Amino acid sequence: MNSTVFSENMKKFRLAKKYTQEDVAEKLCLTAQSVSRWECGNSLPDVLLLPEIAKLYGVMVDDLFKKQSVAYDNYAQRLSALYEISKDPEDFLRCRLEYQKLMRLGELSMLDKWMYAWIHMAMMYFCKEEALKWFDEVLTDKTQKNSLPYRRAASMKQDMLFSFGKGEEVIAQRQHEMDEAGGALDEREWILLIEAYELAKQYEKALSVCKEAMEKYPDNWELCCCAGLVCSDMGKYNEAITYYEKAEKIGTYFCDEKYALAMCYRELEKFKEAYQIYLEIADIHRKNGYDVEAEQALGYAKEIEDKIKQ
């Protein structure tokens, strides 16, 4: 340890926080004489106490031994500065936890609120880039074009692009692909085109394209689910149910159509039907070993129990 720098920082940080030696001693469960000896350079604290001292003064442990260190208002703000430099998600999580501690204590300042918002904005941009990077990683392997991960990656990337205000570009690209293929798209390309129109809230166009695709691929459950989703968006829940039931007969992945059916029945206020479907979903998941998903389905069922009794 550099005892001279440490002792100088002990006094500098304490004064910056407007603490007395007695205040510091009370917060650290020590005597004021111990704090005085640190500041005078006559002794050093136990190494296990350093993290507590650092948190008290709103710094990192390393800052205790640096000449140019400054005391932040709190430890969360110091972690925010660290995250700004590192851009490491683990630093974000540490920072977020410290701010949440301040929330529980009711000690968030205006600056803390702004910084809490800022770290989430920074993390949002990081997550955006990471998501697009790894969706593209999946989509580069054209040999897996018919696999579920590939299909879901294509849909989710498209969804993200819409959320970034690039919907018109997506639709133009999908329409260009259709024009070039002369309508001879494969099933997945049809679905992406339908989903693009649905995301753009062009529901009539989406349903028209969906019906055209279903004539070519009548046994594709995803197309049936697409038609059901578009009808749901249009408030045509009974029509949506018809499409979802057709998807159910064909066979879907992970109860997609059942969740959608339950939602339609909830919108129609047919809570008994929705409740029964959630129980069926839970039973299917449990039989397949997905206990967590089964509990989630039972949670949805519980949400509407009171409405059934009314």
C-alpha positions as CSV (number, residue, x, y, z in Angstrom):
1,M,0.0,0.0,0.0
2,N,1.1,3.6,-0.7
3,S,0.3,4.8,2.9
4,T,0.9,8.5,2.1
5,V,-1.5,8.7,-0.8
6,F,-4.0,6.5,1.1
7,S,-3.9,8.8,4.2
8,E,-4.3,11.9,2.0
9,N,-7.3,10.3,0.2
10,M,-8.9,9.3,3.4
11,K,-9.1,12.9,4.5
12,K,-9.9,14.3,1.1
13,F,-12.7,11.9,0.5
14,R,-14.2,12.4,4.0
15,L,-14.2,16.2,3.6
16,A,-15.7,15.9,0.1
17,K,-18.6,13.9,1.6
18,K,-18.8,16.4,4.5
19,Y,-18.4,13.6,7.1
20,T,-16.7,14.0,10.4
21,Q,-14.3,11.4,11.6
22,E,-17.0,10.3,14.1
23,D,-19.5,9.9,11.1
24,V,-17.1,7.7,9.3
25,A,-16.3,5.7,12.4
26,E,-20.0,5.1,13.1
27,K,-20.8,4.0,9.5
28,L,-17.9,1.5,9.6
29,C,-18.5,0.4,13.2
30,L,-15.0,1.6,14.3
31,T,-13.6,4.2,16.7
32,A,-12.9,7.8,15.6
33,Q,-9.3,7.2,16.7
34,S,-8.9,4.5,14.0
35,V,-10.1,6.9,11.3
36,S,-7.7,9.6,12.6
37,R,-4.8,7.2,12.5
38,W,-5.5,6.4,8.9
39,E,-5.7,10.0,7.9
40,C,-2.4,10.7,9.8
41,G,-0.7,7.8,8.1
42,N,0.0,6.1,11.4
43,S,-1.9,2.9,10.5
44,L,-3.7,1.2,7.7
45,P,-7.1,-0.5,7.8
46,D,-7.6,-4.3,7.6
47,V,-7.6,-5.2,3.9
48,L,-11.1,-6.8,4.3
49,L,-12.4,-3.3,5.3
50,L,-11.2,-1.6,2.1
51,P,-14.4,-2.4,0.0
52,E,-16.6,-0.9,2.7
53,I,-14.4,2.2,2.9
54,A,-14.5,2.5,-0.9
55,K,-18.3,2.2,-1.0
56,L,-18.7,4.8,1.7
57,Y,-16.7,7.3,-0.3
58,G,-18.2,6.4,-3.6
59,V,-15.0,5.1,-5.1
60,M,-13.4,1.8,-6.2
61,V,-10.9,0.1,-4.0
62,D,-8.1,1.1,-6.4
63,D,-9.1,4.7,-6.2
64,L,-8.1,4.7,-2.5
65,F,-4.5,4.6,-3.6
66,K,-4.5,6.9,-6.6
67,K,-3.5,10.6,-6.3
68,Q,-6.1,11.9,-8.8
69,S,-9.1,10.1,-7.4
70,V,-12.3,11.9,-6.5
71,A,-15.2,11.0,-4.2
72,Y,-18.4,10.4,-6.1
73,D,-21.8,11.1,-4.5
74,N,-22.3,7.3,-4.1
75,Y,-20.8,4.0,-5.1
76,A,-23.4,3.6,-7.9
77,Q,-22.2,6.7,-9.6
78,R,-18.6,5.4,-9.5
79,L,-19.7,2.2,-11.1
80,S,-21.5,4.2,-13.8
81,A,-18.2,5.8,-14.6
82,L,-16.6,2.4,-14.8
83,Y,-19.3,1.1,-17.1
84,E,-19.0,4.1,-19.4
85,I,-15.4,3.1,-20.0
86,S,-15.7,-0.7,-20.0
87,K,-19.1,-1.2,-21.8
88,D,-19.0,-4.5,-20.1
89,P,-22.5,-6.0,-19.3
90,E,-21.2,-7.3,-16.0
91,D,-20.3,-3.7,-15.0
92,F,-23.8,-2.7,-16.0
93,L,-25.4,-5.3,-13.8
94,R,-23.2,-4.3,-10.8
95,C,-24.1,-0.7,-11.4
96,R,-27.8,-1.4,-11.7
97,L,-27.9,-3.4,-8.4
98,E,-26.3,-0.4,-6.6
99,Y,-28.9,2.0,-7.9
100,Q,-31.7,-0.4,-6.9
101,K,-30.3,-0.4,-3.4
102,L,-30.6,3.4,-3.4
103,M,-34.2,3.1,-4.7
104,R,-35.1,0.8,-1.8
105,L,-33.7,3.2,0.7
106,G,-35.4,6.2,-1.0
107,E,-32.0,7.9,-1.6
108,L,-32.0,8.5,-5.4
109,S,-31.0,12.0,-6.3
110,M,-32.0,13.7,-9.6
111,L,-28.5,12.9,-10.9
112,D,-28.9,9.3,-9.8
113,K,-32.2,9.0,-11.7
114,W,-30.6,10.5,-14.9
115,M,-27.6,8.2,-14.6
116,Y,-29.8,5.1,-14.0
117,A,-31.7,6.0,-17.2
118,W,-28.4,6.6,-19.1
119,I,-26.9,3.2,-18.2
120,H,-30.0,1.5,-19.5
121,M,-29.9,3.5,-22.7
122,A,-26.2,2.5,-23.2
123,M,-27.0,-1.1,-22.5
124,M,-30.0,-0.9,-24.9
125,Y,-27.6,0.1,-27.8
126,F,-25.2,-2.6,-26.8
127,C,-27.9,-5.2,-26.8
128,K,-29.2,-4.0,-30.2
129,E,-25.8,-4.4,-31.8
130,E,-25.3,-7.8,-30.2
131,A,-28.7,-9.1,-31.2
132,L,-28.2,-8.0,-34.8
133,K,-24.7,-9.4,-34.9
134,W,-25.8,-12.9,-33.7
135,F,-29.0,-12.9,-35.8
136,D,-26.8,-12.3,-38.8
137,E,-24.4,-15.1,-37.6
138,V,-27.4,-17.5,-37.7
139,L,-28.6,-16.2,-41.1
140,T,-25.2,-16.7,-42.8
141,D,-25.6,-20.5,-42.7
142,K,-28.0,-21.0,-45.6
143,T,-27.8,-24.8,-45.2
144,Q,-29.9,-24.3,-42.1
145,K,-32.6,-22.2,-43.8
146,N,-35.4,-24.6,-42.8
147,S,-34.4,-25.0,-39.2
148,L,-36.4,-23.4,-36.4
149,P,-33.5,-21.2,-35.2
150,Y,-32.9,-19.8,-38.7
151,R,-36.6,-19.0,-39.2
152,R,-36.9,-17.4,-35.8
153,A,-33.8,-15.4,-36.3
154,A,-35.1,-14.0,-39.6
155,S,-38.4,-13.0,-38.1
156,M,-36.9,-11.5,-35.0
157,K,-34.3,-9.5,-37.0
158,Q,-37.1,-8.2,-39.1
159,D,-39.1,-7.2,-36.0
160,M,-36.1,-5.3,-34.7
161,L,-35.6,-3.4,-37.9
162,F,-39.2,-2.3,-37.7
163,S,-38.7,-1.1,-34.2
164,F,-35.8,1.0,-35.4
165,G,-38.0,2.7,-38.0
166,K,-36.7,0.7,-41.0
167,G,-40.1,-0.9,-41.8
168,E,-40.4,0.7,-45.2
169,E,-37.0,-0.6,-46.2
170,V,-37.9,-4.1,-45.0
171,I,-41.1,-4.2,-47.0
172,A,-39.4,-2.9,-50.1
173,Q,-36.8,-5.6,-49.8
174,R,-39.4,-8.3,-49.3
175,Q,-41.5,-7.1,-52.2
176,H,-38.4,-6.9,-54.4
177,E,-37.6,-10.6,-53.5
178,M,-41.1,-11.6,-54.5
179,D,-41.0,-9.6,-57.8
180,E,-37.6,-11.2,-58.7
181,A,-38.9,-14.7,-57.9
182,G,-42.1,-14.1,-59.8
183,G,-44.1,-15.3,-56.8
184,A,-42.0,-18.5,-56.5
185,L,-40.9,-17.9,-53.0
186,D,-40.3,-20.6,-50.5
187,E,-42.4,-20.9,-47.4
188,R,-40.1,-19.0,-45.2
189,E,-39.9,-16.0,-47.6
190,W,-43.7,-15.9,-47.8
191,I,-43.9,-15.8,-44.1
192,L,-41.4,-13.0,-43.8
193,L,-43.3,-10.9,-46.3
194,I,-46.6,-11.5,-44.4
195,E,-44.9,-10.6,-41.2
196,A,-43.5,-7.4,-42.7
197,Y,-47.0,-6.3,-43.8
198,E,-48.4,-7.2,-40.4
199,L,-45.7,-5.2,-38.6
200,A,-46.5,-2.3,-40.8
201,K,-50.2,-2.7,-39.8
202,Q,-51.2,-3.3,-43.4
203,Y,-53.5,-6.0,-42.3
204,E,-55.6,-6.4,-45.4
205,K,-52.5,-6.8,-47.6
206,A,-51.0,-9.2,-45.1
207,L,-54.1,-11.4,-45.1
208,S,-54.3,-11.3,-48.9
209,V,-50.7,-12.4,-49.2
210,C,-51.2,-15.0,-46.5
211,K,-54.1,-16.6,-48.3
212,E,-52.1,-16.7,-51.5
213,A,-49.3,-18.4,-49.8
214,M,-51.6,-20.9,-48.1
215,E,-52.9,-22.0,-51.5
216,K,-49.3,-22.9,-52.4
217,Y,-48.5,-24.5,-49.0
218,P,-51.7,-25.7,-47.4
219,D,-50.0,-27.8,-44.8
220,N,-47.7,-25.1,-43.3
221,W,-48.7,-24.4,-39.7
222,E,-46.7,-21.2,-39.6
223,L,-48.8,-19.7,-42.4
224,C,-52.0,-20.7,-40.5
225,C,-50.6,-19.0,-37.4
226,C,-49.7,-15.9,-39.5
227,A,-53.3,-15.7,-40.8
228,G,-54.6,-16.1,-37.2
229,L,-52.3,-13.3,-36.0
230,V,-53.4,-10.9,-38.7
231,C,-57.1,-11.7,-38.0
232,S,-56.5,-11.1,-34.3
233,D,-54.9,-7.7,-35.1
234,M,-58.0,-6.9,-37.1
235,G,-60.3,-7.9,-34.2
236,K,-61.6,-10.9,-36.1
237,Y,-61.1,-13.3,-33.3
238,N,-63.5,-16.0,-34.5
239,E,-61.7,-16.1,-37.9
240,A,-58.4,-16.2,-36.1
241,I,-59.6,-19.2,-34.0
242,T,-60.4,-21.1,-37.2
243,Y,-56.9,-20.5,-38.5
244,Y,-55.3,-21.5,-35.2
245,E,-57.3,-24.7,-35.0
246,K,-56.1,-25.6,-38.5
247,A,-52.5,-25.0,-37.4
248,E,-53.2,-27.3,-34.4
249,K,-54.4,-30.1,-36.6
250,I,-51.2,-29.8,-38.7
251,G,-49.0,-29.7,-35.6
252,T,-47.0,-26.8,-34.4
253,Y,-43.9,-26.1,-32.3
254,F,-44.1,-25.6,-28.6
255,C,-47.9,-25.0,-28.4
256,D,-47.7,-21.8,-30.5
257,E,-51.3,-22.1,-31.7
258,K,-52.7,-22.9,-28.2
259,Y,-51.3,-19.8,-26.7
260,A,-52.8,-17.8,-29.5
261,L,-56.1,-19.6,-29.2
262,A,-56.2,-18.8,-25.4
263,M,-55.6,-15.2,-26.1
264,C,-58.4,-15.0,-28.7
265,Y,-60.8,-16.5,-26.2
266,R,-59.7,-14.0,-23.6
267,E,-60.4,-11.2,-26.0
268,L,-63.8,-12.7,-26.6
269,E,-64.3,-13.0,-22.8
270,K,-64.7,-16.7,-23.1
271,F,-62.6,-17.3,-20.0
272,K,-63.6,-20.9,-19.4
273,E,-62.3,-21.9,-22.9
274,A,-59.0,-19.9,-22.4
275,Y,-58.6,-21.5,-18.9
276,Q,-59.0,-25.0,-20.3
277,I,-56.4,-24.3,-23.0
278,Y,-53.8,-23.1,-20.5
279,L,-54.3,-26.3,-18.5
280,E,-53.8,-28.3,-21.7
281,I,-50.6,-26.4,-22.5
282,A,-49.3,-27.0,-18.9
283,D,-50.0,-30.7,-19.3
284,I,-48.2,-30.9,-22.6
285,H,-45.2,-29.1,-21.3
286,R,-45.0,-31.2,-18.2
287,K,-45.2,-34.4,-20.2
288,N,-42.3,-33.2,-22.3
289,G,-40.2,-32.2,-19.2
290,Y,-40.7,-28.5,-19.5
291,D,-41.7,-27.8,-15.9
292,V,-40.9,-24.1,-15.9
293,E,-43.0,-23.6,-19.0
294,A,-45.8,-25.7,-17.4
295,E,-45.8,-23.4,-14.4
296,Q,-46.0,-20.4,-16.6
297,A,-49.1,-21.7,-18.4
298,L,-50.7,-22.4,-15.0
299,G,-49.9,-18.8,-14.0
300,Y,-51.8,-17.6,-17.1
301,A,-54.7,-19.8,-16.0
302,K,-54.7,-18.4,-12.5
303,E,-54.9,-14.9,-13.9
304,I,-58.4,-15.5,-15.2
305,E,-59.7,-17.7,-12.5
306,D,-61.6,-14.8,-10.9
307,K,-63.2,-13.9,-14.2
308,I,-64.5,-17.4,-14.6
309,K,-66.3,-17.1,-11.3
310,Q,-68.0,-13.9,-12.2
